[in-house]
Amino acid sequence: MSMPILITCKPDYEKILTRELVLQNVHLQTKSCGWILTQGEEQSPSKQTETPLTNLCFAYNILENPVSISATSVNSLTAKLLKIFLTHLGQTRVDEPWAFSFSSSDNEQLIQRTKSVKRCWIDKLRKKMSHVAKLSKEGIPHSSEFVEGFFVHFIDFNQAFVSFKARSAGQQRMQMDPRAPSRSYLKIEEAFKILRHEPQKGETVIDLGAAPGGWSYSALKRGATVTAIDNGPLKGSIKSHQNICHLKADALKYTYDPTKPADWLLCDVLEKPDIILDLLHKWLDKKWCRHFIVNLKVGRNDPILLLEKIRDPQKGILPYCKTLYVKQLYHDREEITLMGQMKE
Ligand SMILES: C[S@@+](CC[C@H](N)C(=O)[O-])C[C@H]1O[C@@H](n2cnc3c(N)ncnc32)[C@H](O)[C@@H]1O
């Protein structure tokens, strides 16, 4: 029996996530705004492997074997959650830090409800088991493995799912830097977090489609040297930064002539995704970069067909990569982002 799982996603992307899951032979039981619940299915013994679900593009958090609870007030929801937690804990001695999270979809009322229940639950836990509460760590760690803990996802004012095993695909809301020239800055900051790697002091960065300059700003902030390519103007302090060279040129025709590969290719060019994928293919094939972060504007294109193209074992991007993440970031709109490191 494979167990049901609750998967959260950007609101309105439930259908696309469902299609992505079907490719991995995982089927929908029910869905609503920002989440889907999959079926637990009978499987033949030969197929009884856990679905790893590590390479989903549209998934945010994945909660294993969720149990639904409902109650009509903050106090009664808290009481039920505490009872479930304590029953699960039983006689287990807790002397290591453990993870917990309370989440919901991006609906202001639901966010406030979730915060109230979380506060009340932590208060009650502190009073009952201060030692266990002290070791709690908020958040689902970004990992390819499921971690044990206590994970609550509110799907409605009076209803939540509870799980003891979860994993996060790493998307997270970033904090805006008021000096950054554009809000695109949030995307690149989030991408560096997911990749767990970022430009280092003295590294070279080629930023295609750089204007007004949020991504270049983020690289400069880390001490990198940036070549920014865009016919549009850069804004703010980066215009006169000593470590940036702005080339007013077409990023699609730009030919890099390196003595050694650039440490980073950043690409946020406003173009059709197939054209950008071909551009990335060229950069990887010519070994012009070591790491890349490339944003695809999905627009009206079918994202599932794009994913298949990216992951194609022969013609895709995958064969070039030591690491490849393809994700819809928290800060992506109708976009997905490719983050990777080339094979040596
Ligand atoms: C979403 S914006 C980039 C935002 C930028 N990453 C930032 O952080 O501020 C897209 C950019 O792509 C640029 N662009 C579109 N086609 C281009 C091309 N063929 N060559 C260079 N830049 C291009 C546009 O001028 C625009 O500035």
The ligand as an ORCA input file, in Angstrom:
! r2SCAN-3c Opt
* xyz 0 1
  C      12.414     40.289    -16.425
  S      13.504     41.444    -17.075
  C      15.022     41.050    -16.257
  C      15.064     41.503    -14.863
  C      16.433     41.373    -14.260
  N      16.837     39.983    -14.078
  C      16.535     42.064    -12.917
  O      16.899     41.388    -11.944
  O      16.276     43.258    -12.830
  C      13.764     40.849    -18.694
  C      14.821     41.598    -19.471
  O      15.088     40.868    -20.656
  C      15.571     41.808    -21.581
  N      15.617     41.222    -22.922
  C      14.615     40.742    -23.690
  N      15.110     40.238    -24.833
  C      16.452     40.402    -24.779
  C      17.518     40.068    -25.640
  N      17.309     39.464    -26.838
  N      18.767     40.384    -25.274
  C      19.008     40.994    -24.081
  N      18.038     41.310    -23.215
  C      16.782     41.026    -23.559
  C      14.608     42.973    -21.444
  O      15.180     44.166    -21.941
  C      14.400     42.987    -19.915
  O      15.240     43.965    -19.331
*
